[in-house]
Amino acid sequence: NAGVMQNPRHLVRRRGQEARLRCSPMKGHSHVYWYRQLPEEGLKFMVYLQKENIIDESGMPKERFSAEFPKEGPSILRIQQVVRGDSAAYFCASSPQGASTNEQFFGPGTRLTVL
Amino acid sequence: GQQLNQSPQSMFIQEGEDVSMNCTSSSIFNTWLWYKQDPGEGPVLLIALYKAGELTSNGRLTAQFGITRKDSFLNISASIPSDVGIYFCAGPNAGGTSYGKLTFGQGTILTVHP
């Protein structure tokens, strides 16, 4: 039973380019969460999505960042016109539909480096 | 926003020693989650706690949900080198009444010397 999958694991972009991060939740999970982790810090919530809906994007910067979770395919976190401050590890987590718990299962992350 | 404070920030111990770390909040939590993160990997869920006073074990790990619902403790007995990593506490936002985003502590870095 595959866990949460993220790709790419490492991504290098120059300032001004676009970064696309992909996340495939665990089988049977329809809730996806994105978190950002700066070096030597804890994870910070960005956005919570269900299929075709954004439920909570309170942690996501208003500009340059967007997220989607289409009916088919992985969830995408998109960062336009990247800046050096976007360099971080981005983690995706998933939980089952109708979860009665708050347990979230994390992927291995995408480490974004902006040159 | 909600904040979780973990202590200690780092620990250096000898293999075989027991370890204790804790997490406190200024507001009530209905759920406490403990995760471990290895270098270059994502957090892995170790233990989940749902009731005040609850004591739950997972192998050599034991975690407790504080009676005040504002703290939690994680203990590791007879540590081994593979226990090395960063341990995070986490809880759902808004005191746990809504599902969705988790608030994470800043982590406790554990180093185990053979």
Interface residues (C-beta under 8 A of the other chain):
Chain A: V4 Q6 H31 Y33 Y35 E41 G42 L43 K44 F45 Y48 I55 D56 S58 G59 F91 A93 S95 A99 T101 N102 E103 Q104 F105 F106 G107 P108 G109 R111
Chain B: L4 T31 L33 Y35 G40 E41 G42 P43 V44 L45 A48 Y50 F88 A90 G91 P92 N93 G96 Y99 G100 K101 L102 T103 F104 G105 Q106 G107
